[in-house]
Amino acid sequence: MKKYMIYDISLFVISIFIGLLFLPLEVDIFKYLIVFSIYLLFSAIYSNLRITYTTGNVSYDHGMTYSQSFALFAGPFGLLLFEFVHRFTVYFQRKYAKTADEDELTDTFYNVGAHVIINTVGYILFFALYPYVDTIPFGYFLLFSFTAVVIQVLSYSLILIAIATTGNLHSWTQVVEFLKTKSILDVGKNALTNGLLFYFLIESQWEMLIVLLILNYMVNKSFLSKQERIQNELERDRFREMAYTDFMTGLSNRAMMDKEMEKINGTDEALAIVVADIDEFKKINDNYNHAIGDIVIQHFADILKSRANDKDCVFRSGGEEFTLFLRGRSYTECVEFLESLRMNVSVHPVEVEFNDSPTSISYTVSFGLYFNNMSQDLKMERAYIYADQLLLEAKGLGRNRLVIENGQESNS
């Protein structure tokens, strides 16, 4: 049996032992059944309002729980009965709907065991300290807040141990990252809600109890909807980034280049369109291998990223070909920039491991530069073709060179 299964079952067994220590029920059975039914109903409703976090291959739910108020009302044995029925009801619902995880049964053991254990600690603390805070202003809620913090710390500890038993916890950094996903506001919300619920239970104010549960459901539903909207926006942004990013180099791809062209078209902006190509790249692949070729491409991309400014646009437009839109520069500044770039590439070979030996690979790059105003009469697509033709001229003239054309001079 796997470690995490033994851990989950152990918590469950311990919770049964704890519950039996607090026999019999501390409240009238009829009142207990009323409260049991109300809590079970709302807990079932709330089971759909849980946020799932994932660490490695471990997923765990986080959401509102009323176990603290129920434990104080009915005692640990009463809580054990409630958690057992509630958690196994959820388990059988998921099995019936075929949404249960592979480890759903042991997860259910964990949920029963963990909630009974940590809330029993809260139960003992609350009634042990209550006589000392009874006369203090707001002492009741201060005590509830304190016990809620203790319960939350114990809950996080049990979750971290559970993650560790699966082999997905390897450093304190992961512990810190886990704790960063938690909020002190959640603890305060749990303390306030459970404090009011317990008060209404003691006073048998059933209408207020149900109103609070409904109100809390609406608040949590709104919060979850907001969280889902934020998550959807983040995922949408991530997919958009994936659609416009070349993942080998981290540069924008051809699709992004086409989009940027559409933005610049007809703006009359003066810029240089540059098409660059690694010389004799096929020989690099043939003499070494394609993995080495990829490293060369990444090396050139890193040089481009380090030397381009914030206004420039740099794209991997295909294979070993790159395109730059140099913006906010004069024609002379563009030429000087590219000559400096060309020289920098030629004197900085790529350091790689080939056949288990350190190897330096020198390479050069050819450039075609076309400079002009992107007016209504000159579309970016046509200017790009001019730059590409200039690159072909550079290749034909022997490579490792820059061929340029200032379209503004032709217009004057």
GUBA-210397 format. One record per residue (C-alpha): x, y, z negated; residue in one letter. Coordinates in pm, whole numbers, always signed. Layout:
R       c1       c2       c3   aa
R        X        Y        Z    A
...
# end
This chain:
R       c1       c2       c3   aa
R       +0       +0       +0    M
R     +131     +347      +89    K
R     +243     +588     -183    K
R      -28     +845     -121    Y
R     -299     +577     -146    M
R     -160     +460     -480    I
R     -153     +823     -594    Y
R     -516     +889     -491    D
R     -646     +570     -653    I
R     -444     +639     -970    S
R     -609     +980    -1008    L
R     -949     +818     -962    F
R     -881     +553    -1228    V
R     -748     +816    -1471    I
R    -1060    +1028    -1418    S
R    -1285     +730    -1505    I
R    -1087     +670    -1822    F
R    -1113    +1041    -1915    I
R    -1486    +1051    -1843    G
R    -1551     +747    -2064    L
R    -1365     +913    -2351    L
R    -1632    +1185    -2355    F
R    -1936     +958    -2372    L
R    -2224    +1013    -2428    P
R    -2368    +1305    -2229    L
R    -2360    +1629    -2425    E
R    -2689    +1766    -2286    V
R    -3050    +1658    -2260    D
R    -3082    +1399    -1981    I
R    -3381    +1575    -1822    F
R    -3199    +1909    -1806    K
R    -2889    +1731    -1679    Y
R    -3083    +1576    -1389    L
R    -3226    +1915    -1293    I
R    -2882    +2076    -1287    V
R    -2735    +1768    -1117    F
R    -2991    +1795     -835    S
R    -2941    +2170     -785    I
R    -2562    +2144     -777    Y
R    -2571    +1840     -550    L
R    -2795    +2024     -304    L
R    -2576    +2333     -287    F
R    -2253    +2134     -287    S
R    -2382    +1946      +18    A
R    -2460    +2278     +186    I
R    -2119    +2415      +90    Y
R    -1939    +2111     +230    S
R    -1963    +2281     +572    N
R    -1802    +2601     +440    L
R    -1454    +2469     +382    R
R    -1132    +2590     +540    I
R     -895    +2311     +645    T
R     -520    +2358     +608    Y
R     -263    +2126     +765    T
R      +89    +2047     +644    T
R     +275    +1798     +863    G
R      +20    +1524     +924    N
R     -169    +1601     +601    V
R     -495    +1797     +604    S
R     -673    +1925     +295    Y
R     -986    +2133     +242    D
R    -1012    +2455      +49    H
R    -1342    +2609      -52    G
R    -1573    +2720     -330    M
R    -1622    +2471     -611    T
R    -1868    +2477     -901    Y
R    -1701    +2197    -1097    S
R    -1578    +2431    -1371    Q
R    -1926    +2545    -1474    S
R    -2067    +2192    -1440    F
R    -1792    +2048    -1662    A
R    -1856    +2308    -1932    L
R    -2229    +2239    -1914    F
R    -2228    +1858    -1903    A
R    -1882    +1761    -2029    G
R    -1619    +1551    -1848    P
R    -1840    +1240    -1832    F
R    -2126    +1438    -1679    G
R    -1882    +1590    -1430    L
R    -1748    +1242    -1343    L
R    -2097    +1122    -1253    L
R    -2164    +1433    -1046    F
R    -1831    +1424     -859    E
R    -1870    +1053     -789    F
R    -2217    +1095     -635    V
R    -2127    +1418     -453    H
R    -1798    +1300     -303    R
R    -1926     +959     -196    F
R    -2235    +1120      -46    T
R    -2004    +1330     +171    V
R    -1797    +1021     +247    Y
R    -2097     +819     +372    F
R    -2229    +1117     +570    Q
R    -1897    +1144     +752    R
R    -1884     +771     +811    K
R    -2237     +780     +953    Y
R    -2154    +1081    +1174    A
R    -1823     +916    +1275    K
R    -1626    +1223    +1165    T
R    -1443    +1048     +881    A
R    -1063    +1049     +881    D
R     -860     +730     +871    E
R     -790     +787     +500    D
R    -1136     +922     +413    E
R    -1193     +667     +134    L
R     -869     +737      -52    T
R     -926    +1110       +4    D
R    -1261    +1066     -168    T
R    -1088     +893     -460    F
R     -851    +1190     -476    Y
R    -1132    +1446     -474    N
R    -1320    +1272     -756    V
R    -1008    +1213     -964    G
R     -847    +1555     -915    A
R    -1162    +1755     -991    H
R    -1242    +1557    -1305    V
R     -886    +1577    -1440    I
R     -821    +1948    -1383    I
R    -1166    +2057    -1500    N
R    -1136    +1842    -1814    T
R     -825    +2043    -1898    V
R    -1026    +2360    -1836    G
R    -1309    +2225    -2054    Y
R    -1075    +2153    -2346    I
R     -903    +2492    -2316    L
R    -1228    +2684    -2293    F
R    -1391    +2543    -2605    F
R    -1064    +2545    -2800    A
R    -1007    +2916    -2733    L
R    -1368    +3037    -2729    Y
R    -1390    +3109    -3108    P
R    -1089    +3344    -3074    Y
R    -1232    +3554    -2788    V
R    -1598    +3554    -2888    D
R    -1573    +3899    -3050    T
R    -1343    +4055    -2788    I
R    -1510    +4283    -2527    P
R    -1544    +4085    -2206    F
R    -1374    +3798    -2388    G
R    -1607    +3545    -2225    Y
R    -1502    +3639    -1871    F
R    -1137    +3684    -1969    L
R    -1141    +3328    -2103    L
R    -1314    +3205    -1788    F
R    -1052    +3380    -1575    S
R     -769    +3227    -1776    F
R     -907    +2874    -1752    T
R     -980    +2927    -1381    A
R     -613    +3018    -1326    V
R     -500    +2708    -1517    V
R     -739    +2491    -1314    I
R     -615    +2644     -988    Q
R     -248    +2593    -1080    V
R     -321    +2228    -1164    L
R     -512    +2189     -838    S
R     -222    +2328     -632    Y
R      +19    +2102     -823    S
R     -185    +1790     -747    L
R     -211    +1887     -379    I
R     +165    +1942     -355    L
R     +229    +1603     -518    I
R      -14    +1448     -269    A
R     +173    +1609      +21    I
R     +504    +1489     -125    A
R     +378    +1129     -145    T
R     +315    +1139     +231    T
R     +674    +1247     +298    G
R     +573    +1590     +431    N
R     +725    +1801     +153    L
R    +1101    +1845     +184    H
R    +1200    +2179      +30    S
R    +1099    +2460     -203    W
R    +1053    +2678     +103    T
R     +756    +2463     +201    Q
R     +615    +2504     -150    V
R     +645    +2883     -117    V
R     +480    +2876     +227    E
R     +198    +2666      +81    F
R     +142    +2913     -203    L
R     +140    +3206      +42    K
R     -180    +3067     +195    T
R     -354    +3110     -143    K
R     -516    +3425     -276    S
R     -563    +3551     -631    I
R     -897    +3688     -512    L
R    -1017    +3331     -459    D
R     -932    +3252     -820    V
R    -1119    +3560     -938    G
R    -1420    +3474     -723    K
R    -1428    +3119     -862    N
R    -1396    +3246    -1220    A
R    -1672    +3507    -1183    L
R    -1912    +3271    -1006    T
R    -1859    +2981    -1243    N
R    -1879    +3212    -1544    G
R    -2219    +3346    -1435    L
R    -2342    +2998    -1342    L
R    -2250    +2861    -1685    F
R    -2424    +3153    -1854    Y
R    -2743    +3094    -1653    F
R    -2724    +2722    -1731    L
R    -2697    +2779    -2106    I
R    -2984    +3027    -2095    E
R    -3190    +2800    -1863    S
R    -3235    +3090    -1621    Q
R    -3304    +2867    -1320    W
R    -3419    +3148    -1089    E
R    -3099    +3346    -1144    M
R    -2894    +3029    -1105    L
R    -3046    +2956     -763    I
R    -3027    +3323     -654    V
R    -2656    +3327     -741    L
R    -2593    +3004     -550    L
R    -2778    +3139     -244    I
R    -2598    +3474     -264    L
R    -2264    +3299     -299    N
R    -2344    +3085       +2    Y
R    -2419    +3394     +211    M
R    -2095    +3564     +104    V
R    -1887    +3255     +177    N
R    -2064    +3200     +509    K
R    -1982    +3556     +611    S
R    -1621    +3513     +498    F
R    -1583    +3187     +689    L
R    -1733    +3342    +1003    S
R    -1479    +3623     +978    K
R    -1196    +3374     +929    Q
R    -1311    +3173    +1230    E
R    -1333    +3488    +1441    R
R     -980    +3588    +1342    I
R     -857    +3235    +1412    Q
R    -1027    +3235    +1753    N
R     -865    +3569    +1836    E
R     -523    +3438    +1732    L
R     -569    +3125    +1942    E
R     -689    +3332    +2237    R
R     -381    +3556    +2208    D
R     -159    +3248    +2182    R
R     -310    +3093    +2495    F
R     -279    +3424    +2677    R
R      +88    +3436    +2581    E
R     +131    +3078    +2700    M
R      -27    +3169    +3035    A
R     +218    +3455    +3091    Y
R     +538    +3318    +2938    T
R     +815    +3107    +3086    D
R     +894    +2876    +2797    F
R    +1243    +2778    +2911    M
R    +1370    +3135    +2889    T
R    +1110    +3320    +2684    G
R    +1074    +3574    +2965    L
R     +748    +3670    +3131    S
R     +657    +3448    +3427    N
R     +541    +3507    +3783    R
R     +177    +3541    +3678    A
R     +271    +3825    +3443    M
R     +478    +3985    +3718    M
R     +176    +3987    +3951    D
R      -33    +4142    +3675    K
R     +226    +4413    +3611    E
R     +241    +4487    +3983    M
R     -133    +4554    +3984    E
R      -90    +4805    +3700    K
R     +191    +4995    +3874    I
R      +37    +4998    +4223    N
R      -63    +5347    +4334    G
R      +76    +5527    +4026    T
R     +356    +5699    +4225    D
R     +602    +5582    +3958    E
R     +966    +5583    +4066    A
R    +1127    +5252    +3983    L
R    +1371    +4993    +4106    A
R    +1253    +4648    +4202    I
R    +1539    +4404    +4163    V
R    +1547    +4043    +4273    V
R    +1836    +3843    +4126    A
R    +1945    +3489    +4204    D
R    +2214    +3266    +4050    I
R    +2467    +3188    +4322    D
R    +2513    +2829    +4440    E
R    +2294    +2699    +4162    F
R    +2244    +2365    +4339    K
R    +2616    +2296    +4299    K
R    +2586    +2343    +3924    I
R    +2310    +2082    +3912    N
R    +2502    +1847    +4142    D
R    +2838    +1882    +3965    N
R    +2692    +1856    +3617    Y
R    +2323    +1779    +3566    N
R    +1988    +1951    +3550    H
R    +2009    +1995    +3173    A
R    +2330    +2194    +3219    I
R    +2158    +2388    +3496    G
R    +1881    +2480    +3253    D
R    +2139    +2608    +3005    I
R    +2288    +2831    +3276    V
R    +1942    +2972    +3352    I
R    +1886    +3037    +2981    Q
R    +2227    +3200    +2953    H
R    +2150    +3447    +3232    F
R    +1803    +3512    +3087    A
R    +1960    +3595    +2748    D
R    +2195    +3843    +2915    I
R    +1902    +4009    +3089    L
R    +1704    +4032    +2763    K
R    +1999    +4178    +2573    S
R    +2077    +4447    +2831    R
R    +1731    +4554    +2947    A
R    +1563    +4839    +2759    N
R    +1211    +4857    +2619    D
R    +1068    +5015    +2936    K
R    +1212    +4754    +3173    D
R    +1015    +4447    +3281    C
R    +1207    +4121    +3319    V
R    +1053    +3809    +3475    F
R    +1161    +3462    +3569    R
R     +998    +3462    +3910    S
R    +1092    +3107    +4005    G
R    +1369    +2848    +3963    G
R    +1699    +3034    +3930    E
R    +1541    +3359    +4059    E
R    +1463    +3657    +3835    F
R    +1289    +3987    +3901    T
R    +1337    +4316    +3718    L
R    +1136    +4637    +3725    F
R    +1380    +4905    +3608    L
R    +1172    +5197    +3481    R
R    +1253    +5545    +3358    G
R    +1593    +5547    +3536    R
R    +1732    +5738    +3830    S
R    +1851    +5555    +4141    Y
R    +2214    +5604    +4038    T
R    +2148    +5477    +3686    E
R    +1983    +5163    +3829    C
R    +2284    +5092    +4052    V
R    +2528    +5144    +3764    E
R    +2322    +4920    +3537    F
R    +2315    +4635    +3788    L
R    +2685    +4659    +3871    E
R    +2763    +4642    +3499    S
R    +2527    +4347    +3465    L
R    +2683    +4166    +3761    R
R    +3033    +4210    +3619    M
R    +2922    +4100    +3274    N
R    +2783    +3771    +3412    V
R    +3096    +3696    +3614    S
R    +3330    +3732    +3314    V
R    +3116    +3546    +3060    H
R    +3105    +3173    +3140    P
R    +2856    +2939    +2977    V
R    +2996    +2719    +2700    E
R    +2837    +2370    +2713    V
R    +2899    +2011    +2608    E
R    +2951    +1787    +2911    F
R    +3065    +1424    +2887    N
R    +3126    +1482    +2515    D
R    +3374    +1759    +2587    S
R    +3346    +2140    +2553    P
R    +3319    +2284    +2904    T
R    +3312    +2640    +3038    S
R    +3099    +2700    +3346    I
R    +3154    +3023    +3535    S
R    +2883    +3148    +3766    Y
R    +2786    +3463    +3953    T
R    +2465    +3637    +4045    V
R    +2356    +3829    +4356    S
R    +2114    +4122    +4346    F
R    +1883    +4300    +4584    G
R    +1765    +4645    +4471    L
R    +1492    +4851    +4632    Y
R    +1419    +5195    +4479    F
R    +1115    +5408    +4562    N
R     +795    +5568    +4439    N
R     +513    +5317    +4414    M
R     +256    +5528    +4599    S
R      -74    +5440    +4759    Q
R     +117    +5387    +5085    D
R     +379    +5156    +4932    L
R     +234    +4858    +4750    K
R     +445    +4676    +4492    M
R     +410    +4353    +4689    E
R     +574    +4511    +4993    R
R     +849    +4670    +4784    A
R     +916    +4328    +4631    Y
R     +958    +4181    +4981    I
R    +1212    +4458    +5061    Y
R    +1410    +4373    +4746    A
R    +1399    +4003    +4832    D
R    +1535    +4075    +5181    Q
R    +1818    +4277    +5026    L
R    +1899    +3977    +4804    L
R    +1924    +3758    +5116    L
R    +2167    +4010    +5263    E
R    +2378    +3989    +4945    A
R    +2386    +3611    +4979    K
R    +2483    +3636    +5345    G
R    +2765    +3879    +5268    L
R    +2936    +3629    +5038    G
R    +2733    +3635    +4712    R
R    +2824    +3794    +4377    N
R    +2728    +4135    +4503    R
R    +2457    +4400    +4493    L
R    +2284    +4520    +4810    V
R    +2078    +4836    +4762    I
R    +1834    +5063    +4941    E
R    +1701    +5397    +4823    N
R    +1356    +5429    +4980    G
R    +1326    +5787    +4857    Q
R    +1603    +5896    +5094    E
R    +1421    +5733    +5384    S
R    +1107    +5928    +5295    N
R    +1285    +6265    +5281    S
# end
